[in-house]
Each structure stands twice: as C-alpha cells, then as structure tokens.
Amino acid sequence: MTTDSSDDKGLVNKLLGHVERIGNKLPDPAILFLISMLIVWILSALMFSIEFTDINPRDGMPIRVQNLLTGTAMTTFMANMVGIFTSFAPLGVVLVAMLGVGVADGSGYIHTAIKMMLKKTPGFLLTPAVIFVGIVSHSAIDAGYVLVIPLGGIIFYAAGRHPMAGIAAAFAGVSGGFSANPLPSAIDPLLQGFTQPAAQIIDQSVQVNPLGNYYFTAASSILVTLIGWYITDKIIEPRLNKNNPVDADVEKAPDMGSFTVEEKKGFWTATIVTLVIFVLFVLALIPTDSPFRDATGSLTSFTAPVMQSIVPLIFLFFLLPGVIHGFVSGKFKTSKDVIDVMSESMKGMAYYVVMAFFCSLFIYAFATSNLGALLAIKGASFLKGLNLSGPVTITGIIFLAGFVNLFVGSASAKWAMLAPIFVPMLMQLGYSPELTQAAYRVGDSSTNIITPLMPYFPLVVVFCQKYVKSTGIGTLVSVMIPYSIALIILWTIFLVIFWVLGIPLGLQASYMYGG
C-alpha cells in the first residue's frame, strides 16, 4: 500500500483528526442507538403535554408529541418488538442480497470480473468509475449499499490502493449522490407523489412530471463524480495512508495481471448464460400485460412487481453466475460448497444484524413519538418566518433539509412533512414546485454520508472494519465530512446556476412558475 509523507498538520487535517477522535469515543453504534431510543422516550414523556400550534401537514391537525412511557405505549412496544425488527427494511435487503453476492464472491466470479475490469480501466479513472457506478446503482433502489460500497473496497485493495478510500468513494456516489443519476430511478415518482399534492394546495390544475428534475439530476451525476474524484485522490486517500494503515486480516490482493484457463472459461460461461437470461427477462417486461407491470401498465411505480422484486433479482443475478463460475472453474465440487459460501457470507453480517436490531427500535420510537415530524415542521416554519428572497430561501431549504437529515433518514418521510409547507410558499414567491423539490434533494443527499443515524451507516462501518480494525463512527464520519461539505456547497451553486440561467430542470409540467 502506498504511503504519503506530506505534512499532516494543516487546519483541515487537524479538524478531521479531532472529529475522528471524538467520534470514536462515542459508544458502539448498537449502544448509541439504544441510548438514542432512551433519550427519545424521556423527551416524549417531558413534551407530550405541550400544546403546539404547528400544523402537521399529514393530517391537518396541530402536531402533538406522543408519550412513549405510558403503560399502553410500553406494552404495545413490547408486543411489537419482534415485528419492528423483522420488518426493518434494510435488514431484509442486506441479508437477501448478500446471500447472492456471497456466492458470486466465494466462487471467484467477482474477483475474476474485477481483474478484467482493472485490466481495461486506466488506473487514473478507477476512482471516478467507482463513484459513477455508485450513482447509477440508485436505479436499483438500495442495491448500491450492499453491492457497490463493499466492491469499492475490494477493487481499490486489488489495485494496491487503500481499500477504505474505495469504500468512501463508493459511499459518496451511492449515498452522497443519492439525487444524482443519469437514469430515471424510483425516487423520482416517489418525491413527485408528495410535490404534486403540495402544489395543488395553491392551484388544483398543477401537474408535476415525475421526471421534473431529470435534467438537473442527470447533470448532477457528472458534478458529483468530479467532486468525489478530487476529494478521494487528493484528500481522503493520502490521509488514510498516513493515519489509518490497513491492519485487518484480509487475504493478499490477487494477481491482477493473469487469468487461469479455468477462470476464463468459468467467467465467460457464467456471464454469457446470465446475459441470455437477462435478455429474456427484459423481453418479458415489454408486453403491456406483463405480470411485472402494475395495474396501470407501469414498470417504474413502487407498486409494479418488477420494482418490488429488485432485491430478489439482485440475489438471482449474482447467485446464477456465481454457481456457474464455481462449478465450471472447479471451485465448487458439490452443492454443499454453495451453501458453505452462503453461510460464510452471513458470518460477516452478524455484527450488522445486532446493530440493525437497536437501530430499528430507535427509528420506530423516533417516528411514533412525532419528535421527528416536530423537528422538521419547526425548522420549516422558522425558515418561512424569515421571509427571505427566493434564492436565499432555496439555499435555506437545502441547508434545512441537510440538518433534518441528520436526525430523520428517510427522504420520503421528510419530504412528506416539508413539501406541503415549502412548495406552496415558494409558488407564491414565483418559483416552480420542481425547483423546490430539487433544492430539497440536494440538501437531503449531501448529508446522508455523515449521519450515523442513517440505517446503512453501521453497515459501511462494518465494511471498513474488514480492512482497518479500529474503524469506528468517528473514523467514517471524519472520512466523509470533506465529501459532504463540498457537495452541499458546490451542488447548491450548481442549482443556483440552473435557476439564474433559466436551464430547465427536467420534463416540466404544463403549469410553470418563473425562475
């Protein structure tokens, strides 16, 4: 692994070092979630009697904090604890996807694919390639968290670079660039579903196109890639090489310059068969009466069976080439070998399962208490009360969304609360709903990578610990802070440029406002 001998006493490095040391003094992530849940319980008991005048846009009633320490609330919590954990969305996504990925990895298929990719990809383009793949992975919803991020570490390590830099670059693309994508993704119609009703508070004729931000998000994918590329190569990796050397018990990086006959045969057999099946699957999507479409014939809505099958499809399209490659290359001799590598992949997920248990309980308490909704509504009301000009308000929305995102991770949950406030407010100032939605997306994405309360954050910590055993919350936060700061500043400027120059944000609705 290369090292960097540059002076590490600059202001930025000192600040990041303090963040890392303070953050790593925090309790283990699982205990942190437990403590946070207890704090929510106490706050709910202290605040439930306070009568707030702020209106909850979800039901039109004054928002009230729910006391979680009553006998009824506690018995309900105990009765539903198992269901709260097992229904925790990231848990199923991670475990099912990792079963398929485990087979593809254990068979050697992924390593062979990486060898071929590295042989064809110039070394200086490795970082932007990892980031861009992370951005594109949004089209498969949360697939990037369980596929691209760990692969970022594997690819960098195999290329002789610091694996945590690869994980950080992938994390920046997958999560920091969540609202940047050259391809339409499921988040587009999801947010539009909240934006349009909010706009219709002012004008019932408003129709917001689900791709109303498409031009902006597509162009943003280039911006995020360039920002991540510079920060990874010039700031993050040199600092990691100096302060966080690889010390975990990982296998020696495989030889990237040669392929055995068995590897080649296994790889191409598995790849060709998988591609044929993929083409057949795509053909099955084409008919208007395809069983993979929803009742309206759409393939991209959240109710479409194909969208609901993303995780099983990930499982199958990694399992299939993994099994074929394993048997053709000689890595697998019997079916038991396949089950063994599945079991091995689950061993690495044990720590994440423990953290997911406490994380699910905290998120349930935070949502049920209404403290998250109160935080968002109070912040929005404060910003509205400042009566700032439109551009300044847009910037304020970006930073408010980023702040709230540190506590409420769900993009849709926050927008459900903020859209009915901000969209009508800015429409009255002459700004389109699409512009307000784009501002929210920038703030929401930029801070995903620095909040330990984001459900997938503990998983990324686990990925890092494979290479640097001492990795903690503070380590990962300090690594990701430069990405977050650069994204929120430069992405905000990028949106303002769109607004000033009058560049369309996407496929606009028939009803337009200035800006």
C-alpha positions, 0 to 999 in steps of 0.5 A: 500500500502506498504511503504519503509523507506530506505534512499532516498538520494543516487546519483541515487535517487537524479538524478531521483528526479531532472529529475522528477522535471524538467520534470514536469515543462515542459508544458502539453504534448498537449502544448509541442507538439504544441510548438514542431510543432512551433519550427519545422516550424521556423527551416524549414523556417531558413534551407530550403535554405541550400544546403546539400550534404547528400544523402537521401537514399529514393530517391537518391537525396541530402536531402533538408529541406522543408519550412513549412511557405510558403503560399502553405505549410500553406494552404495545412496544413490547408486543411489537418488538419482534415485528419492528425488527423483522420488518426493518427494511434494510435488514431484509435487503442486506441479508437477501442480497448478500446471500447472492453476492456471497456466492458470486464472491466465494466462487471467484466470479467477482474477483475474476470480473474485477481483474478484467475490469482493472485490466481495461480501466486506466488506473487514473479513472478507477476512482471516478468509475467507482463513484459513477457506478455508485450513482447509477446503482440508485436505479436499483433502489438500495442495491448500491449499499450492499453491492457497490460500497463493499466492491469499492473496497475490494477493487481499490485493495486489488489495485494496491490502493487503500481499500477504505478510500474505495469504500468512501468513494463508493459511499459518496456516489451511492449515498452522497449522490443519492439525487444524482443519476443519469437514469430515471430511478424510483425516487423520482415518482416517489418525491413527485407523489408528495410535490404534486399534492403540495402544489395543488394546495395553491392551484388544483390544475398543477401537474408535476412530471415525475421526471421534473428534475431529470435534467438537473439530476442527470447533470448532477451525476457528472458534478458529483463524480468530479467532486468525489474524484478530487476529494478521494485522490487528493484528500481522503486517500493520502490521509488514510495512508498516513493515519489509518494503515490497513491492519485487518486480516484480509487475504493478499490482493490477487494477481491482477495481471493473469487469468487461469484457463479455468477462470476464463472459461468459468467467467465467460460461461457464467456471464454469457448464460446470465446475459441470455437470461437477462435478455429474456427477462427484459423481453418479458417486461415489454408486453403491456400485460406483463405480470411485472407491470402494475395495474396501470401498465407501469414498470417504474411505480413502487407498486409494479412487481418488477420494482418490488422484486429488485432485491430478489433479482439482485440475489438471482443475478449474482447467485446464477453466475456465481454457481456457474463460475464455481462449478465450471472453474472447479471451485465448487465440487458439490452443492454443499460448497454453495451453501458453505459460501452462503453461510460464510457470507452471513458470518460477516453480517452478524455484527450488522444484524445486532446493530440493525436490531437497536437501530430499528427500535430507535427509528420506530420510537423516533417516528411514533413519538412525532419528535421527528415530524416536530423537528422538521415542521419547526425548522420549516416554519422558522425558515418561512418566518424569515421571509427571505428572497427566493434564492436565499430561501432555496439555499435555506431549504437545502441547508434545512433539509441537510440538518433534518437529515441528520436526525430523520433518514428517510427522504420520503418521510421528510419530504412528506412533512416539508413539501406541503409547507415549502412548495406552496410558499415558494409558488407564491414567491414565483418559483416552480414546485420542481425547483423546490423539490430539487433544492430539497434533494440536494440538501437531503443527499449531501448529508446522508454520508455523515449521519450515523443515524442513517440505517446503512451507516453501521453497515459501511462501518462494518465494511471498513472494519474488514480492512482497518480494525479500529474503524469506528463512527468517528473514523467514517464520519471524519472520512466523509465530512470533506465529501459532504461539505463540498457537495452541499456547497458546490451542488447548491451553486450548481442549482443556483446556476440552473435557476439564474440561467433559466436551464430547465430542470427536467420534463416540466409540467404544463403549469410553470412558475418563473425562475 
